[in-house]
Amino acid sequence: MEIALSFSGGGLRGAAHVGVIKFLEEQNVKISAVAGSSAGAMVALMLASGKSADEMYAFLKNIEKQDLFKISKNPGLFSLKNLEKKMKHEIGLKSYHQMQIPLFTCVTDINTGESHYLDTGNPVANTIASASLTPTFEAKELEGRLYVDGGFSDNLPVKPLKALGHKVLAVNVNPLIGGNPKGFKSLLIRSILIMLHANVRPSKEITDAYIDIEGVARMHLFNFKEVDAAYEAGYREIKAKWDDLREKLV
């Protein structure tokens, strides 16, 4: 069986994507192409470069707060330069042509608000741009243009995969559940999640199979203590729903 994968953004909830990949590895499912936004772009990059689920999981477990929350000298509270250095060391590839399967990295042009599905340039730099959730993180300049989080315009990039004619499984780690924010921080997170949820709908309509990882719904986007739980939720939930998903993908 051969499918393409689309991964949503969602901060450290993105560990759930790795749990999904682990299950697919065990089922001997071949991945033909992959696309992602934000945290999903990071997992997509590792997958396309040939990393196993176990290697991806080890990398995520090695991410520290200083990798995400380095004070920025540019507009935006924090810089992802530390994370970029760590990813360059981990991946070691500088071109999309070096990837084992086609990879599309979704970014948002800060000037036009349009989505771009990058498959040229430096894949690590593009991935950092895709994860630049402004104003928390500074925008990323690529070839004279400023890009921000892919999730702002397309948090579940299915379009470039469908253009290849592949059957696509889309994995969303931002299911929206009820709740009343009780402070500024929770209100900000809730607002971001509503935005991300809204722009997943068009992709959900065109994908072949879709799964919400519901076990991460109440997890904070940047809670390092919940990486294990997010990974386990991804594995557990795709396993439980695999029979139905598989029917849509054959």
DOGUNU-635276 format. One record per residue (C-alpha): z, y negated, x negated; residue in three letters. Coordinates in steps of 0.5 Angstrom, whole numbers, padded with zeros to 4 digits, always signed. Example, Ala and Ser with C-alpha at 12.3 -4.5 7.8 and 13.67 -1.06 7.14 Angstrom:
BEGIN
+0016+0009-0025ALA;+0014+0002-0027SER;
***
This chain:
BEGIN
+0000+0000+0000MET;-0002-0007-0003GLU;+0000-0014+0000ILE;+0001-0021-0002ALA;+0008-0024-0001LEU;+0010-0031+0001SER;+0017-0034-0001PHE;+0021-0040+0002SER;+0025-0045-0002GLY;+0033-0045+0000GLY;+0037-0046-0007GLY;+0041-0040-0009LEU;+0039-0037-0003ARG;+0033-0035-0006GLY;+0036-0029-0009ALA;+0035-0026-0003ALA;+0028-0025-0005HIS;+0029-0021-0011VAL;+0033-0016-0006GLY;+0027-0016-0002VAL;+0023-0015-0008ILE;+0027-0009-0011LYS;+0026-0005-0004PHE;+0019-0006-0004LEU;+0019-0003-0012GLU;+0023+0003-0009GLU;+0017+0004-0004GLN;+0012+0003-0009ASN;+0009-0003-0005VAL;+0004-0006-0010LYS;+0004-0014-0010ILE;-0003-0017-0010SER;-0001-0024-0010ALA;+0005-0029-0009VAL;+0006-0036-0007ALA;+0013-0040-0007GLY;+0016-0046-0005SER;+0022-0049-0009SER;+0027-0043-0011ALA;+0021-0038-0008GLY;+0017-0041-0013ALA;+0021-0039-0018MET;+0022-0032-0016VAL;+0014-0032-0015ALA;+0013-0034-0022LEU;+0018-0029-0025MET;+0014-0023-0020LEU;+0007-0026-0023ALA;+0009-0026-0030SER;+0011-0018-0029GLY;+0019-0019-0029LYS;+0022-0013-0025SER;+0027-0014-0019ALA;+0033-0012-0024ASP;+0030-0017-0029GLU;+0030-0023-0024MET;+0037-0022-0022TYR;+0040-0022-0029ALA;+0036-0029-0030PHE;+0039-0032-0023LEU;+0046-0029-0025LYS;+0045-0033-0032ASN;+0044-0040-0028ILE;+0050-0044-0029GLU;+0051-0051-0026LYS;+0049-0055-0032GLN;+0042-0052-0031ASP;+0042-0055-0024LEU;+0046-0061-0025PHE;+0045-0065-0031LYS;+0045-0072-0030ILE;+0039-0076-0029SER;+0036-0082-0033LYS;+0031-0083-0028ASN;+0031-0084-0020PRO;+0035-0078-0017GLY;+0042-0076-0018LEU;+0040-0070-0023PHE;+0035-0067-0028SER;+0032-0060-0028LEU;+0031-0060-0035LYS;+0036-0055-0037ASN;+0033-0050-0032LEU;+0026-0052-0035GLU;+0028-0050-0042LYS;+0031-0043-0040LYS;+0025-0041-0035MET;+0020-0043-0041LYS;+0025-0038-0046HIS;+0025-0033-0040GLU;+0018-0033-0038ILE;+0014-0034-0045GLY;+0007-0036-0041LEU;+0004-0042-0041LYS;-0002-0041-0037SER;-0004-0038-0030TYR;-0009-0034-0033HIS;-0004-0030-0037GLN;+0000-0028-0030MET;-0001-0021-0028GLN;-0003-0023-0021ILE;-0005-0029-0017PRO;+0000-0034-0017LEU;+0000-0041-0012PHE;+0006-0046-0013THR;+0007-0050-0008CYS;+0009-0058-0009VAL;+0009-0064-0005THR;+0005-0070-0008ASP;+0010-0076-0007ILE;+0005-0081-0006ASN;+0001-0078+0000THR;+0006-0073+0002GLY;+0001-0067+0002GLU;+0002-0060+0000SER;-0002-0058-0007HIS;-0002-0050-0008TYR;-0002-0050-0016LEU;-0006-0045-0020ASP;-0007-0049-0026THR;-0003-0052-0031GLY;+0003-0050-0034ASN;+0007-0045-0029PRO;+0014-0047-0031VAL;+0013-0054-0031ALA;+0009-0053-0024ASN;+0015-0049-0021THR;+0020-0054-0023ILE;+0016-0059-0019ALA;+0016-0055-0014SER;+0024-0054-0014ALA;+0025-0062-0015SER;+0029-0063-0008LEU;+0029-0071-0008THR;+0034-0075-0008PRO;+0038-0070-0011THR;+0033-0068-0017PHE;+0029-0073-0020GLU;+0021-0072-0019ALA;+0017-0068-0024LYS;+0011-0072-0027GLU;+0005-0067-0028LEU;-0002-0070-0031GLU;+0000-0077-0029GLY;+0002-0076-0021ARG;+0009-0075-0019LEU;+0011-0068-0015TYR;+0017-0066-0011VAL;+0020-0060-0007ASP;+0014-0056-0004GLY;+0019-0055+0002GLY;+0018-0062+0004PHE;+0011-0060+0006SER;+0010-0053+0006ASP;+0016-0049+0005ASN;+0013-0042+0006LEU;+0006-0042+0003PRO;+0002-0037+0006VAL;-0005-0041+0007LYS;-0007-0040-0001PRO;-0006-0032+0000LEU;-0010-0032+0007LYS;-0015-0035+0004ALA;-0016-0029-0001LEU;-0016-0024+0005GLY;-0010-0021+0003HIS;-0005-0018+0008LYS;+0001-0023+0007VAL;+0009-0021+0008LEU;+0013-0028+0009ALA;+0020-0028+0007VAL;+0024-0034+0010ASN;+0031-0035+0007VAL;+0033-0041+0012ASN;+0034-0039+0019PRO;+0037-0044+0023LEU;+0043-0042+0027ILE;+0048-0047+0031GLY;+0053-0051+0028GLY;+0056-0058+0028ASN;+0056-0062+0021PRO;+0063-0064+0020LYS;+0062-0069+0014GLY;+0057-0073+0010PHE;+0055-0067+0006LYS;+0054-0062+0011SER;+0050-0067+0015LEU;+0046-0068+0009LEU;+0045-0060+0008ILE;+0044-0059+0016ARG;+0038-0065+0016SER;+0035-0061+0010ILE;+0035-0054+0013LEU;+0032-0057+0020ILE;+0026-0060+0016MET;+0025-0054+0012LEU;+0025-0050+0019HIS;+0020-0054+0022ALA;+0015-0054+0017ASN;+0016-0046+0017VAL;+0013-0045+0024ARG;+0005-0046+0022PRO;+0006-0041+0016SER;+0010-0036+0021LYS;+0004-0037+0026GLU;-0002-0035+0021ILE;+0002-0029+0017THR;+0001-0022+0018ASP;+0009-0020+0018ALA;+0015-0025+0018TYR;+0022-0024+0016ILE;+0028-0028+0017ASP;+0034-0026+0012ILE;+0039-0028+0017GLU;+0045-0026+0012GLY;+0044-0032+0008VAL;+0044-0037+0014ALA;+0051-0040+0013ARG;+0051-0040+0005MET;+0051-0046+0002HIS;+0044-0048-0002LEU;+0048-0048-0009PHE;+0054-0044-0008ASN;+0054-0040-0015PHE;+0059-0035-0012LYS;+0054-0032-0007GLU;+0048-0030-0011VAL;+0050-0023-0010ASP;+0051-0023-0003ALA;+0044-0027-0002ALA;+0041-0021-0006TYR;+0044-0016-0002GLU;+0042-0019+0004ALA;+0035-0019+0002GLY;+0035-0012+0001TYR;+0039-0010+0007ARG;+0035-0013+0012GLU;+0028-0012+0009ILE;+0030-0004+0009LYS;+0033-0005+0016ALA;+0026-0008+0019LYS;+0021-0004+0014TRP;+0018+0000+0019ASP;+0016-0005+0024ASP;+0014-0010+0018LEU;+0010-0004+0015ARG;+0006-0003+0021GLU;+0003-0010+0021LYS;+0001-0010+0014LEU;-0003-0003+0014VAL;
***
